[in-house]
């Protein structure tokens, strides 16, 4: 049975709430990391329920293995030229998330 997509206005509200949750997570993460992780969890659940993709600028702010919000205490970032990727090492779950990059051609 095919699922029916949620109305556009509901998807817009869900996207706004996802952005608000990530903003709140950024503000609270130094005081209470567990609460910031909860905000990421809620944002992901909203996205799944309403069929809304989390924007790329927000997607790189949490670990895709343990879903913890990244901040300076639990994150190590490096560029790997061999794999042409930026590697985010999560110190909570000890896993690496890679985001590829490529050089742009000169016009």
C-alpha positions in Angstrom: 0.0 0.0 0.0 1.4 3.4 -1.0 1.8 6.0 1.7 0.2 9.3 1.2 2.6 12.3 1.5 1.8 14.9 4.2 0.5 18.2 3.0 3.0 20.9 2.0 2.1 23.2 4.9 2.8 20.4 7.4 6.2 19.7 5.8 7.1 23.4 6.0 6.2 23.6 9.7 8.2 20.4 10.3 11.2 21.9 8.6 11.0 25.1 10.6 10.8 23.0 13.8 13.8 21.0 12.8 15.8 24.2 12.3 14.7 25.5 15.7 15.7 22.3 17.4 19.2 22.4 15.9 19.5 26.1 16.9 18.5 25.2 20.5 20.9 22.3 20.5 23.8 24.6 19.5 22.9 27.0 22.3 22.6 24.3 25.1 25.3 21.8 24.1 28.0 23.2 26.4 25.7 23.2 29.4 23.8 19.9 28.8 25.0 17.6 26.0 22.3 15.1 26.8 19.6 17.6 26.1 21.3 18.6 22.8 21.4 14.9 21.8 17.7 14.7 22.6 17.0 17.7 20.3 18.8 15.9 17.5 16.7 12.8 18.2 13.5 14.8 18.0 14.5 16.6 14.8 15.2 13.3 13.2 11.9 11.9 14.3 10.1 15.0 12.9 11.9 14.6 9.6 10.9 10.9 9.3 7.3 11.4 10.3 6.7 14.2 7.8 9.0 13.1 5.0 11.3 16.1 5.3 15.0 15.9 4.6 17.3 17.5 7.1 19.2 20.3 5.3 22.9 19.5 4.5 24.2 22.3 6.7 22.4 20.7 9.7 23.1 17.1 8.7 26.8 17.5 9.3 26.3 18.7 12.8 25.5 15.3 14.3 27.1 11.8 14.3 25.3 9.4 11.9 26.1 6.4 14.0 25.1 7.4 17.6 23.1 10.6 16.7 25.0 12.8 19.2 25.3 16.5 18.5 28.9 17.5 17.5 30.7 20.1 19.6 34.4 20.8 20.2 34.6 18.3 23.1 33.4 15.2 21.2 34.6 15.9 17.7 37.8 15.7 15.7 37.8 16.9 12.0 40.4 16.3 9.4 40.7 16.3 5.6 41.8 13.1 4.0 43.4 13.7 0.6 43.7 10.0 -0.1 39.9 9.4 0.1 39.0 13.0 -0.9 36.8 13.4 2.1 36.4 15.4 5.2 36.4 13.0 8.2 34.4 13.7 11.3 35.6 11.5 14.2 33.0 11.1 17.0 34.7 10.6 20.3 31.5 9.2 21.9 31.1 6.2 19.6 34.6 6.1 18.1 33.3 6.1 14.5 34.2 8.2 11.5 31.7 9.9 9.2 33.0 11.0 5.8 31.8 13.8 3.6 33.3 13.7 0.1 34.7 16.7 -1.7 36.2 17.4 -5.1 38.1 20.2 -6.7 36.1 22.5 -8.8 37.3 23.0 -12.4 38.5 26.5 -13.3 36.2 28.2 -15.8 
